[in-house]
Amino acid sequence: MAEDVIFELNEIFHVKARLGIMTLLISFEEMDFNGLKSKLGLTDGNLGAHLRVLEDAGYIKIIKGYKGKRPHTTCRITEKGSEAFQDYLKQLENLIKMARAENK
Amino acid sequence: MAEDVIFELNEIFHVKARLGIMTLLISFEEMDFNGLKSKLGLTDGNLGAHLRVLEDAGYIKIIKGYKGKRPHTTCRITEKGSEAFQDYLKQLENLIKMARAENK
């Protein structure tokens, strides 16, 4: 039923900013904090908070290092994150199918 | 590009509860407040707030009447809402395609 498909939607991904982070990380494999920030138009605090949610879920790895003398943060998707994201895409597909079938 | 597809996502629909409301209203054409509430497991206040967002956008019509002596609120999708929701489903489809293509 409609409501079950919707309840199943992974809430961690179902937020525009985090969807953006995941899609960019899938596309570029690895991205640094500033790259994500400028592509997604988020503030430092906002991006940091969304990255933490993804990291806490085990979906991305945040690697803190240095580039010359400056701190440099890089992010990449984990295997768990990649699998969960593919599941989320499947959930979205089911939702689309259902919403279309019911609109007859 | 990934980020453009995500920026385009209709924020009004891209929230689980409102996605639930829209999918139920497409499926049942008309639903009353209590029906939506029980199907979606929302509180009165929460459901009311989401319905107001959809109504303000012109996507649903909220009809306040009486059933016997009790107030009875019914909701249905407007033509504008139905068109916008189909557009949103298309946006989701594009996003899925892109996320998959980039995951090679």
Backbone of each chain as ProteinMPNN parsed JSONL, in Angstrom:
{"seq_chain_A": "MAEDVIFELNEIFHVKARLGIMTLLISFEEMDFNGLKSKLGLTDGNLGAHLRVLEDAGYIKIIKGYKGKRPHTTCRITEKGSEAFQDYLKQLENLIKMARAENK", "coords_chain_A": {"N_chain_A": [[0.819, -1.216, 0.0], [0.284, 2.304, -0.521], [1.091, 3.912, 1.717], [2.857, 2.264, 3.055], [5.058, 1.979, 1.35], [5.961, 4.564, 1.428], [6.582, 4.936, 4.143], [8.778, 3.317, 4.289], [10.814, 4.671, 3.005], [14.127, 5.71, 3.093], [15.004, 7.882, 5.525], [17.313, 9.217, 5.937], [18.478, 9.68, 3.484], [16.425, 11.009, 2.244], [16.377, 13.844, 1.974], [16.951, 16.879, 0.569], [19.635, 18.077, 0.589], [21.303, 16.008, 1.501], [20.811, 14.072, -0.37], [21.971, 15.345, -2.49], [24.678, 15.379, -1.685], [25.23, 12.603, -1.661], [24.777, 11.909, -4.35], [26.707, 13.415, -5.652], [29.032, 12.342, -4.503], [28.905, 9.739, -5.425], [29.259, 10.214, -8.075], [31.784, 11.523, -8.258], [33.432, 9.976, -6.771], [35.353, 10.789, -4.721], [35.237, 13.693, -2.756], [36.172, 16.995, -1.729], [35.533, 19.006, 1.21], [35.155, 21.753, 0.547], [34.584, 21.61, -2.146], [32.146, 20.2, -2.203], [30.638, 22.024, -0.784], [30.564, 24.289, -2.459], [29.369, 23.27, -4.763], [26.871, 22.539, -3.826], [25.891, 24.738, -2.629], [25.76, 25.21, 0.14], [26.054, 26.297, 3.582], [28.989, 26.262, 5.743], [28.306, 25.202, 8.286], [25.879, 23.96, 7.864], [26.46, 22.059, 5.823], [28.369, 20.573, 7.214], [26.794, 19.479, 9.26], [25.018, 17.823, 7.823], [26.849, 16.045, 6.686], [27.765, 14.791, 8.956], [25.505, 13.375, 9.801], [25.337, 11.495, 7.737], [27.768, 10.212, 8.083], [27.511, 9.18, 10.704], [25.608, 7.27, 10.198], [27.108, 5.487, 8.929], [27.424, 5.692, 6.226], [29.123, 7.342, 4.794], [32.656, 8.161, 4.653], [34.638, 10.331, 6.464], [37.512, 11.993, 5.903], [39.99, 13.509, 7.624], [42.572, 15.674, 6.988], [45.599, 17.279, 5.941], [46.32, 19.892, 3.587], [49.061, 21.009, 2.397], [49.677, 23.424, 4.727], [47.161, 23.727, 5.534], [44.059, 22.644, 6.998], [42.313, 19.922, 5.582], [39.501, 18.414, 4.363], [38.156, 15.398, 3.308], [35.686, 13.456, 1.593], [34.177, 10.267, 1.178], [32.05, 7.681, -0.183], [30.974, 4.848, 1.668], [30.962, 1.212, 1.416], [28.682, 0.217, 2.585], [27.135, 2.539, 2.491], [26.845, 2.89, -0.231], [25.367, 0.642, -0.955], [23.037, 1.055, 0.577], [22.137, 3.381, -0.579], [21.529, 2.578, -3.17], [19.39, 0.931, -2.532], [17.606, 2.852, -1.613], [17.143, 4.262, -3.989], [15.756, 2.312, -5.349], [13.493, 2.164, -3.728], [12.397, 4.673, -4.259], [11.767, 4.319, -6.931], [9.751, 2.364, -6.758], [7.827, 3.845, -5.453], [7.245, 5.787, -7.383], [6.155, 4.209, -9.422], [3.881, 3.248, -8.125], [2.456, 5.591, -7.508], [1.875, 6.447, -10.048], [0.368, 4.327, -11.089], [-1.849, 4.5, -9.561], [-3.022, 6.732, -10.354], [-5.033, 6.617, -12.295]], "CA_chain_A": [[0.0, 0.0, 0.0], [1.007, 3.574, -0.666], [1.723, 4.425, 2.932], [3.993, 1.419, 3.436], [6.188, 2.349, 0.495], [6.478, 5.852, 1.894], [7.209, 4.751, 5.455], [10.062, 2.641, 4.094], [11.823, 5.577, 2.43], [15.248, 6.003, 3.989], [14.914, 9.309, 5.887], [18.644, 9.829, 5.9], [18.718, 10.159, 2.121], [15.284, 11.727, 1.695], [16.538, 15.262, 2.304], [17.633, 17.386, -0.631], [21.075, 18.302, 0.727], [22.01, 14.724, 1.619], [20.672, 13.467, -1.692], [22.993, 16.015, -3.298], [25.991, 14.883, -1.264], [25.396, 11.219, -2.104], [24.866, 11.835, -5.814], [28.026, 13.941, -6.023], [30.08, 11.398, -4.094], [28.841, 8.606, -6.349], [29.771, 10.661, -9.358], [33.202, 11.902, -8.227], [34.116, 9.049, -5.851], [35.865, 11.479, -3.545], [35.157, 15.146, -2.912], [36.544, 17.669, -0.488], [34.494, 19.804, 1.859], [34.864, 22.981, -0.193], [33.961, 21.232, -3.415], [30.741, 19.909, -1.906], [30.008, 23.272, -0.341], [30.282, 25.198, -3.572], [28.42, 22.622, -5.687], [25.533, 22.42, -3.243], [25.45, 26.04, -2.123], [25.425, 25.129, 1.571], [26.999, 26.937, 4.495], [29.866, 25.318, 6.447], [27.613, 24.542, 9.396], [24.843, 23.117, 7.286], [27.102, 20.913, 5.169], [28.977, 19.764, 8.272], [25.746, 18.73, 9.967], [24.526, 16.745, 6.952], [27.912, 15.035, 6.565], [27.812, 14.027, 10.208], [24.387, 12.415, 9.775], [25.713, 10.406, 6.824], [28.883, 9.471, 8.696], [26.971, 8.428, 11.839], [24.885, 6.113, 9.663], [28.088, 4.589, 8.296], [27.254, 5.779, 4.771], [30.295, 7.981, 4.191], [33.832, 8.271, 5.494], [35.179, 11.687, 6.414], [38.942, 11.887, 6.166], [40.529, 14.829, 7.955], [44.015, 15.716, 6.81], [46.124, 18.615, 5.634], [46.794, 20.145, 2.242], [50.053, 21.991, 2.831], [49.486, 23.668, 6.162], [45.747, 23.938, 5.837], [43.249, 21.436, 7.181], [41.646, 19.541, 4.336], [38.578, 17.321, 4.67], [37.693, 14.694, 2.104], [34.592, 12.521, 1.879], [33.839, 9.233, 0.195], [30.969, 6.769, 0.191], [31.384, 3.505, 2.089], [30.214, 0.172, 0.716], [27.346, 0.227, 3.206], [26.428, 3.705, 1.968], [26.52, 2.668, -1.63], [24.257, -0.327, -0.989], [21.822, 1.682, 1.115], [21.661, 4.382, -1.539], [20.866, 1.832, -4.25], [18.079, 0.528, -2.001], [16.765, 4.062, -1.595], [16.728, 4.537, -5.372], [14.716, 1.321, -5.655], [12.278, 2.597, -3.006], [11.826, 5.791, -5.018], [11.181, 3.748, -8.143], [8.478, 1.731, -6.381], [6.9, 4.924, -5.143], [6.824, 6.401, -8.65], [5.277, 3.236, -10.08], [2.621, 3.19, -7.418], [1.746, 6.857, -7.647], [1.375, 6.507, -11.434], [-0.665, 3.306, -11.291], [-3.058, 4.898, -8.833], [-3.521, 7.979, -10.934], [-5.779, 6.276, -13.521]], "C_chain_A": [[0.852, 1.265, 0.0], [1.789, 3.935, 0.591], [2.91, 3.57, 3.37], [5.236, 1.79, 2.638], [6.801, 3.65, 1.003], [7.162, 5.728, 3.25], [8.614, 4.166, 5.308], [11.172, 3.571, 3.632], [12.89, 5.921, 3.454], [15.316, 7.51, 4.278], [16.272, 9.999, 5.791], [18.929, 10.379, 4.503], [17.625, 11.102, 1.639], [15.255, 13.193, 2.126], [17.42, 15.815, 1.189], [19.158, 17.472, -0.485], [21.833, 16.973, 0.763], [21.921, 13.911, 0.325], [21.741, 14.053, -2.612], [24.387, 15.498, -2.966], [26.222, 13.478, -1.834], [25.577, 11.143, -3.616], [26.217, 12.36, -6.288], [29.129, 12.952, -5.663], [30.077, 10.148, -4.974], [29.521, 8.986, -7.655], [31.292, 10.904, -9.334], [34.064, 10.996, -7.331], [34.575, 9.716, -4.57], [35.674, 12.967, -3.785], [35.594, 15.793, -1.622], [35.415, 18.59, -0.027], [34.125, 21.039, 1.028], [34.202, 22.719, -1.537], [32.472, 20.972, -3.221], [29.988, 21.194, -1.576], [29.633, 24.152, -1.535], [29.291, 24.577, -4.556], [26.998, 22.68, -5.145], [25.026, 23.74, -2.667], [25.034, 25.997, -0.66], [26.438, 25.927, 2.387], [27.872, 25.851, 5.133], [29.08, 24.502, 7.475], [26.596, 23.533, 8.886], [25.435, 21.864, 6.638], [27.699, 19.982, 6.222], [27.948, 18.897, 8.979], [25.237, 17.569, 9.112], [25.577, 15.646, 6.789], [27.968, 14.164, 7.813], [26.686, 12.99, 10.25], [24.759, 11.219, 8.897], [26.84, 9.553, 7.409], [28.376, 8.601, 9.855], [26.217, 7.177, 11.373], [25.843, 5.114, 9.019], [28.054, 4.654, 6.779], [28.417, 6.481, 4.075], [31.451, 7.96, 5.2], [34.353, 9.683, 5.35], [36.648, 11.601, 6.812], [39.523, 13.284, 6.397], [42.044, 14.794, 7.811], [44.477, 17.143, 6.567], [46.488, 18.691, 4.166], [47.775, 21.28, 2.45], [49.857, 22.193, 4.323], [48.016, 23.794, 6.565], [44.996, 22.638, 6.055], [42.445, 21.169, 5.908], [40.812, 18.291, 4.587], [38.059, 16.696, 3.384], [36.606, 13.693, 2.499], [34.483, 11.482, 0.782], [32.75, 8.317, 0.741], [31.572, 5.442, 0.661], [30.579, 2.469, 1.289], [28.785, 0.119, 1.264], [26.498, 1.375, 2.65], [25.98, 3.495, 0.542], [25.347, 1.701, -1.749], [22.947, 0.308, -0.516], [21.253, 2.691, 0.124], [20.977, 3.7, -2.725], [19.485, 1.349, -3.789], [17.107, 1.706, -2.004], [16.264, 4.379, -2.998], [15.635, 3.548, -5.79], [13.4, 1.698, -4.968], [11.592, 3.731, -3.768], [11.128, 5.27, -6.274], [9.827, 3.112, -7.853], [7.407, 2.787, -6.129], [6.356, 5.555, -6.421], [5.829, 5.488, -9.361], [3.898, 3.278, -9.458], [1.798, 4.457, -7.622], [1.166, 6.98, -9.055], [0.226, 5.533, -11.638], [-1.97, 3.77, -10.667], [-3.69, 6.147, -9.395], [-4.261, 7.705, -12.246], [-7.247, 6.609, -13.319]], "O_chain_A": [[1.992, 1.271, 0.466], [2.984, 4.224, 0.538], [3.854, 4.074, 3.978], [6.331, 1.9, 3.19], [8.021, 3.81, 1.004], [8.202, 6.344, 3.481], [9.516, 4.471, 6.089], [12.349, 3.285, 3.848], [12.58, 6.373, 4.556], [15.64, 8.307, 3.397], [16.356, 11.211, 5.589], [19.554, 11.431, 4.364], [17.852, 11.905, 0.734], [14.232, 13.702, 2.583], [18.495, 15.285, 0.906], [19.888, 16.988, -1.349], [22.879, 16.832, 0.13], [22.836, 13.164, -0.022], [22.34, 13.338, -3.415], [25.181, 15.214, -3.862], [27.271, 13.199, -2.413], [26.428, 10.402, -4.108], [26.806, 11.812, -7.22], [30.06, 12.75, -6.444], [31.131, 9.568, -5.236], [30.251, 8.198, -8.256], [31.998, 10.535, -10.272], [35.262, 11.225, -7.162], [34.238, 9.275, -3.471], [35.919, 13.456, -4.888], [35.416, 15.227, -0.543], [34.485, 18.899, -0.772], [32.948, 21.336, 0.828], [33.373, 23.5, -2.003], [31.641, 21.465, -3.985], [28.864, 21.416, -2.026], [28.526, 24.686, -1.606], [28.46, 25.286, -5.124], [26.041, 22.849, -5.9], [23.866, 23.844, -2.266], [24.078, 26.66, -0.259], [27.547, 26.195, 1.925], [27.541, 24.667, 5.073], [29.178, 23.276, 7.523], [26.471, 22.421, 9.399], [24.967, 20.751, 6.877], [27.558, 18.762, 6.139], [28.198, 17.726, 9.263], [25.047, 16.461, 9.615], [25.243, 14.461, 6.757], [28.188, 12.955, 7.734], [26.897, 11.858, 10.685], [24.523, 10.07, 9.27], [26.859, 8.332, 7.25], [28.757, 7.437, 9.978], [26.193, 6.159, 12.066], [25.435, 4.026, 8.613], [28.593, 3.773, 6.11], [28.669, 6.24, 2.895], [31.261, 7.772, 6.402], [34.497, 10.183, 4.234], [36.979, 11.186, 7.923], [39.545, 14.123, 5.497], [42.717, 13.978, 8.442], [43.804, 18.098, 6.955], [46.908, 17.702, 3.565], [47.354, 22.417, 2.661], [49.869, 21.232, 5.092], [47.674, 23.944, 7.738], [45.258, 21.643, 5.379], [41.966, 22.095, 5.253], [41.336, 17.246, 4.973], [37.581, 17.393, 2.488], [36.615, 13.155, 3.607], [34.673, 11.781, -0.397], [32.558, 8.196, 1.951], [32.567, 4.977, 0.107], [29.637, 2.816, 0.577], [27.817, -0.005, 0.513], [25.309, 1.211, 2.376], [24.874, 3.875, 0.157], [24.439, 1.916, -2.551], [21.894, 0.122, -1.126], [20.037, 2.837, 0.003], [19.964, 4.188, -3.226], [18.529, 1.36, -4.564], [15.936, 1.562, -2.354], [15.097, 4.726, -3.181], [14.7, 3.915, -6.502], [12.326, 1.566, -5.554], [10.369, 3.749, -3.906], [10.041, 5.724, -6.63], [8.871, 3.297, -8.608], [6.253, 2.644, -6.531], [5.16, 5.825, -6.532], [4.79, 5.941, -9.841], [2.883, 3.335, -10.152], [0.595, 4.396, -7.875], [0.09, 7.55, -9.237], [-0.772, 5.865, -12.279], [-3.055, 3.477, -11.17], [-4.764, 6.567, -8.963], [-4.132, 8.47, -13.202], [-8.056, 6.403, -14.223]]}, "seq_chain_B": "MAEDVIFELNEIFHVKARLGIMTLLISFEEMDFNGLKSKLGLTDGNLGAHLRVLEDAGYIKIIKGYKGKRPHTTCRITEKGSEAFQDYLKQLENLIKMARAENK", "coords_chain_B": {"N_chain_B": [[23.658, 18.325, -14.833], [24.322, 16.631, -11.734], [23.767, 18.196, -9.413], [21.992, 20.108, -10.352], [19.687, 18.709, -11.043], [18.922, 17.932, -8.521], [18.514, 20.386, -7.204], [16.257, 21.19, -8.513], [14.203, 19.623, -7.537], [10.95, 19.506, -6.313], [10.359, 21.043, -3.378], [8.152, 21.081, -1.831], [6.843, 18.688, -2.176], [8.854, 16.971, -1.493], [9.034, 15.693, 1.055], [8.492, 13.336, 3.449], [5.892, 13.06, 4.777], [4.208, 14.726, 3.263], [4.453, 13.635, 0.763], [3.225, 11.261, 1.302], [0.584, 12.145, 1.803], [-0.106, 13.175, -0.746], [0.119, 10.864, -2.359], [-1.819, 9.222, -1.273], [-4.108, 10.794, -1.716], [-4.173, 10.839, -4.479], [-4.696, 8.214, -4.924], [-7.146, 7.7, -3.594], [-8.764, 9.732, -4.4], [-10.505, 11.431, -2.781], [-10.113, 12.238, 0.596], [-10.825, 12.083, 4.102], [-9.887, 14.092, 6.958], [-9.421, 12.489, 9.266], [-9.033, 9.973, 8.167], [-6.688, 10.323, 6.658], [-4.998, 10.932, 8.748], [-4.927, 8.555, 10.278], [-3.961, 6.691, 8.431], [-1.439, 7.722, 7.91], [-0.283, 8.025, 10.316], [0.079, 10.422, 11.713], [0.093, 13.28, 13.944], [-2.683, 15.449, 14.861], [-1.868, 18.144, 14.71], [0.474, 18.083, 13.229], [-0.349, 16.864, 10.792], [-2.222, 18.786, 10.025], [-0.552, 21.011, 9.603], [1.025, 20.167, 7.428], [-0.97, 19.827, 5.503], [-1.777, 22.422, 5.196], [0.455, 23.593, 3.99], [0.395, 22.331, 1.505], [-2.076, 23.222, 0.612], [-1.68, 26.013, 0.526], [0.086, 26.129, -1.571], [-1.587, 25.641, -3.571], [-2.086, 23.066, -4.3], [-3.796, 21.231, -3.136], [-7.285, 20.966, -2.167], [-9.028, 21.989, 0.64], [-11.859, 21.02, 2.207], [-14.133, 22.223, 4.391], [-16.643, 20.977, 6.375], [-19.671, 19.585, 7.722], [-20.436, 16.542, 9.389], [-23.198, 15.159, 10.232], [-23.495, 16.525, 13.346], [-20.907, 17.073, 13.734], [-17.785, 18.634, 12.979], [-16.284, 18.182, 9.816], [-13.64, 17.437, 7.789], [-12.518, 17.439, 4.501], [-10.247, 16.41, 1.925], [-8.934, 17.081, -1.303], [-7.042, 16.596, -4.341], [-5.974, 19.274, -6.439], [-6.185, 20.326, -9.932], [-3.854, 21.655, -10.611], [-2.205, 20.674, -8.58], [-2.093, 17.979, -9.223], [-0.783, 18.046, -11.683], [1.676, 19.22, -10.929], [2.601, 17.278, -9.213], [2.981, 15.108, -10.905], [5.097, 16.178, -12.369], [7.03, 16.281, -10.374], [7.386, 13.536, -9.921], [8.581, 12.886, -12.323], [10.959, 14.343, -12.053], [12.13, 12.913, -9.97], [12.551, 10.518, -11.274], [14.48, 11.255, -13.179], [16.559, 11.856, -11.484], [17.1, 9.331, -10.361], [17.946, 7.934, -12.636], [20.262, 9.365, -13.239], [21.844, 9.053, -10.937], [22.291, 6.359, -11.06], [23.615, 6.036, -13.496], [25.947, 7.285, -12.966], [27.129, 5.697, -11.217], [28.996, 3.84, -12.135]], "CA_chain_B": [[24.528, 17.89, -13.739], [23.663, 16.079, -10.548], [23.247, 19.181, -8.463], [20.85, 20.82, -10.919], [18.515, 17.842, -10.918], [18.499, 17.943, -7.131], [17.974, 21.707, -6.871], [14.928, 21.321, -9.124], [13.2, 18.811, -6.822], [9.918, 20.294, -5.646], [10.54, 20.886, -1.917], [6.854, 20.896, -1.177], [6.535, 17.255, -2.181], [10.0, 16.137, -1.1], [8.958, 15.513, 2.51], [7.756, 12.069, 3.556], [4.477, 13.183, 5.132], [3.444, 15.323, 2.151], [4.471, 12.602, -0.276], [2.177, 10.328, 1.722], [-0.725, 12.778, 1.576], [-0.364, 13.253, -2.183], [-0.073, 9.53, -2.934], [-3.141, 8.754, -0.818], [-5.181, 11.553, -2.369], [-4.232, 10.381, -5.867], [-5.268, 6.882, -4.926], [-8.541, 7.667, -3.136], [-9.426, 10.948, -4.886], [-10.896, 12.315, -1.69], [-9.98, 11.582, 1.895], [-11.076, 13.027, 5.188], [-8.769, 14.366, 7.851], [-9.127, 11.35, 10.148], [-8.521, 8.896, 7.325], [-5.279, 10.623, 6.385], [-4.277, 10.866, 10.022], [-4.679, 7.177, 10.718], [-3.11, 6.014, 7.442], [-0.073, 8.24, 7.911], [0.249, 8.012, 11.68], [0.504, 11.77, 12.107], [-0.759, 13.957, 14.925], [-3.551, 16.475, 14.288], [-1.128, 19.376, 14.43], [1.416, 17.783, 12.167], [-1.09, 16.696, 9.539], [-2.8, 20.094, 9.685], [0.508, 21.89, 9.079], [1.398, 19.707, 6.084], [-2.091, 20.107, 4.594], [-1.773, 23.863, 4.92], [1.527, 23.858, 3.008], [-0.101, 21.877, 0.2], [-3.172, 24.103, 0.213], [-1.105, 27.317, 0.179], [0.72, 26.001, -2.889], [-2.656, 25.414, -4.56], [-2.011, 21.665, -4.746], [-4.979, 20.495, -2.666], [-8.398, 21.776, -1.683], [-9.508, 21.489, 1.926], [-13.273, 21.38, 2.288], [-14.59, 22.081, 5.769], [-18.099, 20.877, 6.449], [-20.146, 18.856, 8.893], [-21.008, 15.215, 9.211], [-24.089, 15.282, 11.375], [-23.211, 17.767, 14.064], [-19.462, 17.189, 13.938], [-17.01, 19.191, 11.868], [-15.731, 17.116, 8.978], [-12.752, 18.059, 6.817], [-12.173, 16.543, 3.397], [-9.185, 16.954, 1.072], [-8.723, 16.505, -2.638], [-5.986, 17.219, -5.141], [-6.425, 20.163, -7.514], [-5.526, 20.018, -11.205], [-2.484, 22.165, -10.47], [-1.47, 19.751, -7.722], [-1.883, 16.737, -9.938], [0.272, 18.306, -12.68], [2.953, 19.446, -10.241], [3.057, 16.005, -8.644], [3.534, 14.326, -12.026], [6.417, 16.759, -12.656], [7.934, 15.832, -9.302], [7.713, 12.125, -10.174], [9.554, 12.902, -13.426], [12.234, 14.8, -11.484], [12.703, 11.783, -9.234], [13.015, 9.553, -12.273], [15.738, 11.764, -13.725], [17.555, 11.72, -10.436], [17.459, 7.917, -10.257], [18.726, 7.621, -13.829], [21.57, 9.991, -13.133], [22.607, 8.438, -9.846], [22.685, 5.024, -11.513], [24.583, 6.162, -14.588], [27.213, 7.763, -12.423], [27.64, 4.69, -10.287], [29.652, 2.779, -12.925]], "C_chain_B": [[23.732, 17.483, -12.507], [22.994, 17.17, -9.725], [22.048, 19.953, -9.021], [19.573, 20.005, -10.765], [17.995, 17.886, -9.481], [17.906, 19.298, -6.725], [16.536, 21.847, -7.364], [13.831, 20.615, -8.334], [12.22, 19.701, -6.064], [9.939, 20.022, -4.126], [9.216, 20.621, -1.213], [6.498, 19.411, -1.125], [7.639, 16.421, -1.54], [10.13, 16.025, 0.424], [8.022, 14.328, 2.697], [6.243, 12.246, 3.79], [3.665, 13.724, 3.95], [3.405, 14.402, 0.941], [3.369, 11.591, 0.036], [0.794, 10.889, 1.445], [-1.062, 12.752, 0.088], [-0.665, 11.868, -2.768], [-1.431, 8.967, -2.51], [-4.266, 9.495, -1.543], [-5.294, 11.175, -3.847], [-4.977, 9.055, -5.915], [-6.763, 6.89, -4.587], [-9.368, 8.859, -3.605], [-9.776, 11.928, -3.779], [-10.664, 11.555, -0.395], [-10.3, 12.577, 2.984], [-9.873, 13.067, 6.134], [-8.408, 13.138, 8.695], [-8.574, 10.161, 9.38], [-7.035, 9.108, 7.047], [-4.445, 10.434, 7.649], [-3.955, 9.425, 10.393], [-3.782, 6.438, 9.727], [-1.659, 6.447, 7.598], [0.54, 8.287, 9.314], [0.772, 9.364, 12.12], [-0.401, 12.305, 13.204], [-1.634, 14.973, 14.195], [-2.738, 17.687, 13.828], [-0.193, 19.21, 13.249], [0.714, 17.652, 10.81], [-1.659, 18.037, 9.081], [-1.76, 21.01, 9.045], [0.885, 21.48, 7.662], [0.283, 19.996, 5.077], [-2.099, 21.584, 4.213], [-0.704, 24.224, 3.888], [1.033, 23.477, 1.607], [-1.234, 22.77, -0.308], [-2.643, 25.477, -0.224], [-0.455, 27.287, -1.203], [-0.327, 25.786, -3.987], [-2.723, 23.966, -5.033], [-3.188, 20.829, -4.249], [-6.061, 21.489, -2.244], [-8.856, 21.16, -0.371], [-10.943, 21.973, 2.091], [-13.76, 21.134, 3.71], [-16.109, 22.038, 5.801], [-18.5, 20.175, 7.734], [-20.633, 17.478, 8.493], [-21.893, 15.061, 10.432], [-23.777, 16.609, 12.05], [-21.717, 18.024, 14.22], [-18.769, 17.819, 12.732], [-16.321, 18.058, 11.108], [-14.931, 17.756, 7.848], [-12.344, 17.046, 5.758], [-11.112, 17.211, 2.526], [-9.219, 16.294, -0.286], [-7.636, 17.275, -3.386], [-6.614, 18.142, -6.175], [-5.731, 19.74, -8.813], [-4.068, 20.461, -11.147], [-1.63, 21.194, -9.652], [-1.131, 18.457, -8.444], [-0.763, 16.924, -10.967], [1.64, 18.455, -12.013], [3.504, 18.133, -9.678], [3.619, 15.099, -9.738], [4.921, 14.856, -12.403], [7.447, 16.291, -11.623], [8.352, 14.375, -9.54], [8.734, 12.028, -11.313], [10.932, 13.334, -12.926], [12.92, 13.664, -10.731], [13.284, 10.751, -10.199], [14.354, 9.983, -12.866], [16.873, 11.576, -12.73], [18.035, 10.267, -10.33], [18.353, 7.523, -11.43], [20.149, 8.127, -13.674], [22.428, 9.318, -12.074], [23.091, 7.053, -10.269], [23.772, 5.11, -12.577], [25.946, 6.516, -14.03], [27.859, 6.766, -11.48], [28.303, 3.527, -11.041], [31.144, 2.768, -12.619]], "O_chain_B": [[22.613, 17.946, -12.285], [21.815, 17.079, -9.385], [21.188, 20.401, -8.262], [18.52, 20.532, -10.407], [16.786, 17.877, -9.248], [16.919, 19.353, -5.992], [15.71, 22.516, -6.745], [12.658, 20.971, -8.448], [12.626, 20.548, -5.268], [9.59, 18.936, -3.664], [9.172, 20.016, -0.141], [5.92, 18.939, -0.146], [7.397, 15.3, -1.095], [11.202, 16.236, 0.99], [6.907, 14.312, 2.176], [5.425, 11.653, 3.087], [2.568, 13.239, 3.671], [2.433, 14.395, 0.186], [2.669, 11.125, -0.864], [-0.069, 10.19, 0.915], [-2.162, 12.358, -0.3], [-1.585, 11.714, -3.572], [-2.11, 8.312, -3.301], [-5.261, 8.886, -1.936], [-6.39, 11.19, -4.406], [-5.776, 8.802, -6.817], [-7.55, 6.178, -5.21], [-10.54, 8.983, -3.248], [-9.398, 13.099, -3.824], [-10.979, 10.37, -0.298], [-10.077, 13.777, 2.822], [-8.989, 12.21, 6.106], [-7.234, 12.79, 8.822], [-7.736, 9.422, 9.897], [-6.229, 8.188, 7.183], [-3.354, 9.863, 7.625], [-2.828, 9.118, 10.781], [-2.934, 5.644, 10.135], [-0.748, 5.635, 7.439], [1.731, 8.556, 9.473], [1.784, 9.451, 12.816], [-1.527, 11.838, 13.373], [-1.36, 15.32, 13.046], [-2.901, 18.181, 12.712], [-0.086, 20.083, 12.388], [1.132, 18.249, 9.818], [-1.587, 18.382, 7.902], [-2.048, 21.699, 8.067], [1.049, 22.333, 6.79], [0.554, 20.366, 3.935], [-2.385, 21.949, 3.073], [-0.934, 25.062, 3.016], [1.234, 24.221, 0.647], [-1.338, 23.038, -1.505], [-3.101, 26.035, -1.22], [-0.447, 28.29, -1.917], [-0.001, 25.754, -5.174], [-3.346, 23.673, -6.053], [-3.542, 19.828, -4.871], [-5.799, 22.667, -2.001], [-9.051, 19.948, -0.282], [-11.21, 23.175, 2.112], [-13.8, 19.997, 4.18], [-16.778, 22.949, 5.314], [-17.753, 20.174, 8.713], [-21.17, 17.278, 7.404], [-21.4, 14.857, 11.542], [-23.792, 17.668, 11.422], [-21.304, 19.049, 14.763], [-19.141, 17.552, 11.589], [-15.837, 17.098, 11.707], [-15.472, 18.521, 7.049], [-11.888, 15.946, 6.07], [-11.084, 18.436, 2.405], [-9.497, 15.101, -0.408], [-7.357, 18.439, -3.098], [-7.669, 17.831, -6.728], [-4.819, 18.914, -8.806], [-3.167, 19.741, -11.576], [-0.477, 20.928, -9.992], [-0.036, 17.912, -8.3], [0.104, 16.062, -11.106], [2.632, 17.889, -12.472], [4.714, 17.907, -9.669], [4.613, 14.406, -9.526], [5.818, 14.074, -12.72], [8.581, 15.953, -11.963], [9.521, 14.024, -9.382], [9.639, 11.194, -11.275], [11.949, 12.765, -13.323], [14.132, 13.476, -10.838], [14.357, 10.191, -9.97], [15.255, 9.161, -13.033], [17.986, 11.192, -13.087], [19.234, 10.01, -10.222], [19.38, 6.868, -11.252], [21.114, 7.411, -13.941], [23.607, 9.048, -12.301], [24.177, 6.625, -9.879], [24.735, 4.342, -12.556], [26.974, 6.095, -14.559], [28.98, 6.961, -11.009], [28.184, 2.371, -10.635], [31.882, 1.954, -13.174]]}, "name": "protein", "num_of_chains": 2, "seq": "MAEDVIFELNEIFHVKARLGIMTLLISFEEMDFNGLKSKLGLTDGNLGAHLRVLEDAGYIKIIKGYKGKRPHTTCRITEKGSEAFQDYLKQLENLIKMARAENKMAEDVIFELNEIFHVKARLGIMTLLISFEEMDFNGLKSKLGLTDGNLGAHLRVLEDAGYIKIIKGYKGKRPHTTCRITEKGSEAFQDYLKQLENLIKMARAENK"}
